[in-house]
Amino acid sequence: MIHETTEEFAAALPRSGALAGLDFGTKTIGVAVSDGLRTVATPLETVKRKKFTDDANRLLEIASHRGIAGLVLGLPRNMDGTEGPRAQSTRAFARNLSRLTDLPIGFWDERLSTVAAERALLESDHSRKRRGELIDAVAASYILQGLLDRLSYMGRS
């Protein structure tokens, strides 16, 4: 089920269990996972996008293998807070994915997550090629960490 607010998403989650964060690009999906206590997000992998069925199957395979309790999708809002075509595409993916799983699905405003991820990778002195391979998964970890911090603040971790 899709939850529009962080509060609704938190209420739908079991008390414990890892979460997965997803950063949707046009060619790839960055995936990050949390620990079971929901304190730290870690980049996991970058899924090369093919078609919805293949993408969804890979994401659900990761969720099953890792015992994921909920999915948070980065919602790419414009800087003024409005939603454009990329946000609508993310929402459509979430609707289609929700038909295939009972996992709670939430959104997190991902403005500047890729910028922050790029900065972190530059500071860690990765080559341009390696940054390209890591950027989406690192951006997903920024998205997930933002949600984890919010859940902790809300007292629901």
PyRosetta script that sets phi, psi and omega in degrees:
from pyrosetta import init, pose_from_sequence

init()
pose = pose_from_sequence("MIHETTEEFAAALPRSGALAGLDFGTKTIGVAVSDGLRTVATPLETVKRKKFTDDANRLLEIASHRGIAGLVLGLPRNMDGTEGPRAQSTRAFARNLSRLTDLPIGFWDERLSTVAAERALLESDHSRKRRGELIDAVAASYILQGLLDRLSYMGRS")
pose.set_psi(1, 142.0)
pose.set_omega(1, -179.0)
pose.set_phi(2, -91.4)
pose.set_psi(2, 135.3)
pose.set_omega(2, -179.9)
pose.set_phi(3, -120.9)
pose.set_psi(3, 124.2)
pose.set_omega(3, -175.2)
pose.set_phi(4, -76.7)
pose.set_psi(4, -31.7)
pose.set_omega(4, -178.1)
pose.set_phi(5, -111.0)
pose.set_psi(5, 157.1)
pose.set_omega(5, 177.7)
pose.set_phi(6, -62.6)
pose.set_psi(6, -36.3)
pose.set_omega(6, -179.4)
pose.set_phi(7, -63.9)
pose.set_psi(7, -44.1)
pose.set_omega(7, 178.0)
pose.set_phi(8, -64.3)
pose.set_psi(8, -43.1)
pose.set_omega(8, 179.7)
pose.set_phi(9, -61.2)
pose.set_psi(9, -46.4)
pose.set_omega(9, -179.8)
pose.set_phi(10, -60.5)
pose.set_psi(10, -40.9)
pose.set_omega(10, -178.9)
pose.set_phi(11, -66.4)
pose.set_psi(11, -27.7)
pose.set_omega(11, -178.4)
pose.set_phi(12, -83.9)
pose.set_psi(12, -13.6)
pose.set_omega(12, -177.1)
pose.set_phi(13, -82.0)
pose.set_psi(13, 147.2)
pose.set_omega(13, 169.5)
pose.set_phi(14, -66.8)
pose.set_psi(14, 165.2)
pose.set_omega(14, -175.9)
pose.set_phi(15, -61.7)
pose.set_psi(15, -28.4)
pose.set_omega(15, 179.3)
pose.set_phi(16, -142.8)
pose.set_psi(16, 171.6)
pose.set_omega(16, -179.6)
pose.set_phi(17, 122.0)
pose.set_psi(17, 146.5)
pose.set_omega(17, -177.2)
pose.set_phi(18, -67.2)
pose.set_psi(18, 153.6)
pose.set_omega(18, 174.1)
pose.set_phi(19, -117.1)
pose.set_psi(19, 157.7)
pose.set_omega(19, 175.7)
pose.set_phi(20, -118.9)
pose.set_psi(20, 138.6)
pose.set_omega(20, 175.5)
pose.set_phi(21, -109.8)
pose.set_psi(21, 140.5)
pose.set_omega(21, -177.2)
pose.set_phi(22, -126.8)
pose.set_psi(22, 132.5)
pose.set_omega(22, 175.9)
pose.set_phi(23, -116.0)
pose.set_psi(23, 110.6)
pose.set_omega(23, -176.1)
pose.set_phi(24, -89.3)
pose.set_psi(24, 124.3)
pose.set_omega(24, 170.9)
pose.set_phi(25, -114.8)
pose.set_psi(25, 177.4)
pose.set_omega(25, 179.6)
pose.set_phi(26, -73.3)
pose.set_psi(26, -28.3)
pose.set_omega(26, -177.3)
pose.set_phi(27, -112.0)
pose.set_psi(27, -19.0)
pose.set_omega(27, -175.9)
pose.set_phi(28, -142.6)
pose.set_psi(28, 164.3)
pose.set_omega(28, 172.0)
pose.set_phi(29, -126.7)
pose.set_psi(29, 117.4)
pose.set_omega(29, 175.9)
pose.set_phi(30, -79.8)
pose.set_psi(30, 137.7)
pose.set_omega(30, -178.9)
pose.set_phi(31, -125.1)
pose.set_psi(31, 132.1)
pose.set_omega(31, 173.7)
pose.set_phi(32, -131.2)
pose.set_psi(32, 155.2)
pose.set_omega(32, 178.8)
pose.set_phi(33, -131.4)
pose.set_psi(33, 155.5)
pose.set_omega(33, 175.8)
pose.set_phi(34, -103.4)
pose.set_psi(34, 169.4)
pose.set_omega(34, 170.2)
pose.set_phi(35, -76.0)
pose.set_psi(35, 169.2)
pose.set_omega(35, -177.8)
pose.set_phi(36, -64.1)
pose.set_psi(36, -24.5)
pose.set_omega(36, 178.8)
pose.set_phi(37, -88.3)
pose.set_psi(37, -3.1)
pose.set_omega(37, 176.5)
pose.set_phi(38, 62.1)
pose.set_psi(38, 48.2)
pose.set_omega(38, 177.7)
pose.set_phi(39, -110.4)
pose.set_psi(39, -35.3)
pose.set_omega(39, -173.8)
pose.set_phi(40, -129.8)
pose.set_psi(40, 132.4)
pose.set_omega(40, 175.0)
pose.set_phi(41, -97.0)
pose.set_psi(41, 138.1)
pose.set_omega(41, -179.3)
pose.set_phi(42, -128.9)
pose.set_psi(42, 130.7)
pose.set_omega(42, 175.8)
pose.set_phi(43, -60.0)
pose.set_psi(43, 138.5)
pose.set_omega(43, -178.2)
pose.set_phi(44, -112.6)
pose.set_psi(44, -60.2)
pose.set_omega(44, -177.9)
pose.set_phi(45, -162.4)
pose.set_psi(45, 169.4)
pose.set_omega(45, 175.0)
pose.set_phi(46, -118.0)
pose.set_psi(46, 121.7)
pose.set_omega(46, -179.2)
pose.set_phi(47, -94.0)
pose.set_psi(47, 124.3)
pose.set_omega(47, 175.4)
pose.set_phi(48, -73.1)
pose.set_psi(48, 124.2)
pose.set_omega(48, -177.8)
pose.set_phi(49, -72.1)
pose.set_psi(49, 139.5)
pose.set_omega(49, 176.6)
pose.set_phi(50, -124.7)
pose.set_psi(50, -94.4)
pose.set_omega(50, 172.0)
pose.set_phi(51, -127.5)
pose.set_psi(51, 165.3)
pose.set_omega(51, -171.5)
pose.set_phi(52, -51.5)
pose.set_psi(52, -48.2)
pose.set_omega(52, -176.1)
pose.set_phi(53, -58.1)
pose.set_psi(53, -45.3)
pose.set_omega(53, 179.3)
pose.set_phi(54, -65.1)
pose.set_psi(54, -44.7)
pose.set_omega(54, -180.0)
pose.set_phi(55, -61.6)
pose.set_psi(55, -48.4)
pose.set_omega(55, -178.5)
pose.set_phi(56, -62.5)
pose.set_psi(56, -43.6)
pose.set_omega(56, 179.7)
pose.set_phi(57, -59.9)
pose.set_psi(57, -41.5)
pose.set_omega(57, 179.9)
pose.set_phi(58, -66.1)
pose.set_psi(58, -43.4)
pose.set_omega(58, -179.8)
pose.set_phi(59, -64.4)
pose.set_psi(59, -41.0)
pose.set_omega(59, 179.7)
pose.set_phi(60, -71.7)
pose.set_psi(60, -29.9)
pose.set_omega(60, 174.6)
pose.set_phi(61, -64.6)
pose.set_psi(61, -44.8)
pose.set_omega(61, 176.8)
pose.set_phi(62, -60.8)
pose.set_psi(62, -46.6)
pose.set_omega(62, -178.8)
pose.set_phi(63, -59.3)
pose.set_psi(63, -43.8)
pose.set_omega(63, -179.2)
pose.set_phi(64, -66.8)
pose.set_psi(64, -47.7)
pose.set_omega(64, -177.6)
pose.set_phi(65, -62.0)
pose.set_psi(65, -35.9)
pose.set_omega(65, -175.6)
pose.set_phi(66, -95.9)
pose.set_psi(66, -1.1)
pose.set_omega(66, -179.4)
pose.set_phi(67, 64.9)
pose.set_psi(67, 41.1)
pose.set_omega(67, -176.4)
pose.set_phi(68, -69.6)
pose.set_psi(68, 135.8)
pose.set_omega(68, -177.8)
pose.set_phi(69, -98.3)
pose.set_psi(69, -14.4)
pose.set_omega(69, 179.6)
pose.set_phi(70, -170.7)
pose.set_psi(70, 157.4)
pose.set_omega(70, -178.8)
pose.set_phi(71, -118.6)
pose.set_psi(71, 134.3)
pose.set_omega(71, 174.2)
pose.set_phi(72, -119.6)
pose.set_psi(72, 125.9)
pose.set_omega(72, -178.3)
pose.set_phi(73, -104.5)
pose.set_psi(73, 131.8)
pose.set_omega(73, 175.5)
pose.set_phi(74, -67.3)
pose.set_psi(74, 126.8)
pose.set_omega(74, 180.0)
pose.set_phi(75, -104.0)
pose.set_psi(75, 111.0)
pose.set_omega(75, -174.7)
pose.set_phi(76, -80.3)
pose.set_psi(76, 87.7)
pose.set_omega(76, 177.1)
pose.set_phi(77, -81.3)
pose.set_psi(77, 155.8)
pose.set_omega(77, 172.3)
pose.set_phi(78, -71.6)
pose.set_psi(78, 164.0)
pose.set_omega(78, -177.4)
pose.set_phi(79, -61.8)
pose.set_psi(79, -24.9)
pose.set_omega(79, 178.1)
pose.set_phi(80, -87.4)
pose.set_psi(80, 5.1)
pose.set_omega(80, 176.5)
pose.set_phi(81, 92.7)
pose.set_psi(81, -9.1)
pose.set_omega(81, 179.1)
pose.set_phi(82, -77.3)
pose.set_psi(82, 165.9)
pose.set_omega(82, 179.4)
pose.set_phi(83, -111.2)
pose.set_psi(83, 131.6)
pose.set_omega(83, 178.7)
pose.set_phi(84, -106.6)
pose.set_psi(84, -162.8)
pose.set_omega(84, -177.9)
pose.set_phi(85, -59.1)
pose.set_psi(85, -36.9)
pose.set_omega(85, -179.5)
pose.set_phi(86, -66.9)
pose.set_psi(86, -38.1)
pose.set_omega(86, 177.7)
pose.set_phi(87, -66.3)
pose.set_psi(87, -41.3)
pose.set_omega(87, 179.0)
pose.set_phi(88, -64.1)
pose.set_psi(88, -37.4)
pose.set_omega(88, 177.2)
pose.set_phi(89, -64.3)
pose.set_psi(89, -40.8)
pose.set_omega(89, 177.5)
pose.set_phi(90, -64.0)
pose.set_psi(90, -43.4)
pose.set_omega(90, 178.5)
pose.set_phi(91, -63.3)
pose.set_psi(91, -38.7)
pose.set_omega(91, 178.3)
pose.set_phi(92, -65.1)
pose.set_psi(92, -41.5)
pose.set_omega(92, 177.2)
pose.set_phi(93, -60.6)
pose.set_psi(93, -44.2)
pose.set_omega(93, 179.9)
pose.set_phi(94, -60.9)
pose.set_psi(94, -44.2)
pose.set_omega(94, 178.8)
pose.set_phi(95, -59.9)
pose.set_psi(95, -45.7)
pose.set_omega(95, 179.9)
pose.set_phi(96, -66.5)
pose.set_psi(96, -40.4)
pose.set_omega(96, 179.4)
pose.set_phi(97, -65.6)
pose.set_psi(97, -36.9)
pose.set_omega(97, -178.3)
pose.set_phi(98, -64.3)
pose.set_psi(98, -20.9)
pose.set_omega(98, 176.6)
pose.set_phi(99, -75.4)
pose.set_psi(99, -15.4)
pose.set_omega(99, -175.7)
pose.set_phi(100, -106.0)
pose.set_psi(100, -9.1)
pose.set_omega(100, -176.0)
pose.set_phi(101, -146.8)
pose.set_psi(101, 153.5)
pose.set_omega(101, 175.0)
pose.set_phi(102, -94.3)
pose.set_psi(102, -0.8)
pose.set_omega(102, 179.8)
pose.set_phi(103, -62.3)
pose.set_psi(103, 139.5)
pose.set_omega(103, 173.5)
pose.set_phi(104, -63.0)
pose.set_psi(104, 139.2)
pose.set_omega(104, 179.2)
pose.set_phi(105, -122.3)
pose.set_psi(105, 128.6)
pose.set_omega(105, 178.2)
pose.set_phi(106, -128.7)
pose.set_psi(106, 173.6)
pose.set_omega(106, 179.5)
pose.set_phi(107, -122.3)
pose.set_psi(107, 152.1)
pose.set_omega(107, 173.8)
pose.set_phi(108, -137.0)
pose.set_psi(108, 132.7)
pose.set_omega(108, 179.3)
pose.set_phi(109, -61.6)
pose.set_psi(109, 117.4)
pose.set_omega(109, -173.9)
pose.set_phi(110, -101.3)
pose.set_psi(110, 13.4)
pose.set_omega(110, 179.4)
pose.set_phi(111, -51.0)
pose.set_psi(111, 129.4)
pose.set_omega(111, 176.3)
pose.set_phi(112, 71.2)
pose.set_psi(112, 5.8)
pose.set_omega(112, 178.5)
pose.set_phi(113, -65.1)
pose.set_psi(113, -39.7)
pose.set_omega(113, 179.7)
pose.set_phi(114, -68.8)
pose.set_psi(114, -36.9)
pose.set_omega(114, 177.1)
pose.set_phi(115, -61.9)
pose.set_psi(115, -45.9)
pose.set_omega(115, 179.2)
pose.set_phi(116, -63.9)
pose.set_psi(116, -40.8)
pose.set_omega(116, 179.3)
pose.set_phi(117, -64.5)
pose.set_psi(117, -43.1)
pose.set_omega(117, 178.9)
pose.set_phi(118, -61.7)
pose.set_psi(118, -43.4)
pose.set_omega(118, 179.2)
pose.set_phi(119, -61.4)
pose.set_psi(119, -44.4)
pose.set_omega(119, 179.9)
pose.set_phi(120, -62.9)
pose.set_psi(120, -40.4)
pose.set_omega(120, 179.9)
pose.set_phi(121, -69.6)
pose.set_psi(121, -36.3)
pose.set_omega(121, 176.2)
pose.set_phi(122, -63.6)
pose.set_psi(122, -42.9)
pose.set_omega(122, -179.2)
pose.set_phi(123, -67.0)
pose.set_psi(123, -26.8)
pose.set_omega(123, 179.1)
pose.set_phi(124, -87.6)
pose.set_psi(124, 5.0)
pose.set_omega(124, 171.9)
pose.set_phi(125, 63.2)
pose.set_psi(125, 37.9)
pose.set_omega(125, 174.0)
pose.set_phi(126, -79.3)
pose.set_psi(126, 150.2)
pose.set_omega(126, 176.6)
pose.set_phi(127, -66.6)
pose.set_psi(127, 162.1)
pose.set_omega(127, 179.7)
pose.set_phi(128, -58.0)
pose.set_psi(128, -43.3)
pose.set_omega(128, 179.5)
pose.set_phi(129, -62.1)
pose.set_psi(129, -45.4)
pose.set_omega(129, -179.2)
pose.set_phi(130, -66.4)
pose.set_psi(130, -37.9)
pose.set_omega(130, 176.5)
pose.set_phi(131, -60.1)
pose.set_psi(131, -41.8)
pose.set_omega(131, 179.0)
pose.set_phi(132, -61.7)
pose.set_psi(132, -34.4)
pose.set_omega(132, 179.5)
pose.set_phi(133, -74.7)
pose.set_psi(133, -29.6)
pose.set_omega(133, -173.0)
pose.set_phi(134, -98.4)
pose.set_psi(134, -21.9)
pose.set_omega(134, -166.3)
pose.set_phi(135, -55.3)
pose.set_psi(135, -44.2)
pose.set_omega(135, -175.7)
pose.set_phi(136, -69.2)
pose.set_psi(136, -40.1)
pose.set_omega(136, 178.2)
pose.set_phi(137, -68.5)
pose.set_psi(137, -37.1)
pose.set_omega(137, 177.3)
pose.set_phi(138, -67.9)
pose.set_psi(138, -40.8)
pose.set_omega(138, 176.1)
pose.set_phi(139, -60.9)
pose.set_psi(139, -40.1)
pose.set_omega(139, 177.4)
pose.set_phi(140, -61.6)
pose.set_psi(140, -36.4)
pose.set_omega(140, 179.2)
pose.set_phi(141, -69.3)
pose.set_psi(141, -33.6)
pose.set_omega(141, 175.0)
pose.set_phi(142, -65.5)
pose.set_psi(142, -41.8)
pose.set_omega(142, 177.8)
pose.set_phi(143, -60.7)
pose.set_psi(143, -51.5)
pose.set_omega(143, -178.1)
pose.set_phi(144, -63.7)
pose.set_psi(144, -41.3)
pose.set_omega(144, -179.4)
pose.set_phi(145, -63.9)
pose.set_psi(145, -36.3)
pose.set_omega(145, 176.0)
pose.set_phi(146, -59.9)
pose.set_psi(146, -44.2)
pose.set_omega(146, 178.3)
pose.set_phi(147, -66.5)
pose.set_psi(147, -43.3)
pose.set_omega(147, 179.7)
pose.set_phi(148, -59.8)
pose.set_psi(148, -42.2)
pose.set_omega(148, 179.1)
pose.set_phi(149, -63.8)
pose.set_psi(149, -40.4)
pose.set_omega(149, 178.5)
pose.set_phi(150, -65.1)
pose.set_psi(150, -43.9)
pose.set_omega(150, 178.4)
pose.set_phi(151, -60.8)
pose.set_psi(151, -41.5)
pose.set_omega(151, 178.7)
pose.set_phi(152, -62.8)
pose.set_psi(152, -42.7)
pose.set_omega(152, 178.2)
pose.set_phi(153, -62.4)
pose.set_psi(153, -36.9)
pose.set_omega(153, 179.7)
pose.set_phi(154, -74.5)
pose.set_psi(154, -12.8)
pose.set_omega(154, -179.6)
pose.set_phi(155, 83.5)
pose.set_psi(155, 20.0)
pose.set_omega(155, -179.1)
pose.set_phi(156, -125.4)
pose.set_psi(156, 70.8)
pose.set_omega(156, 175.4)
pose.set_phi(157, -108.7)
pose.dump_pdb("model.pdb")
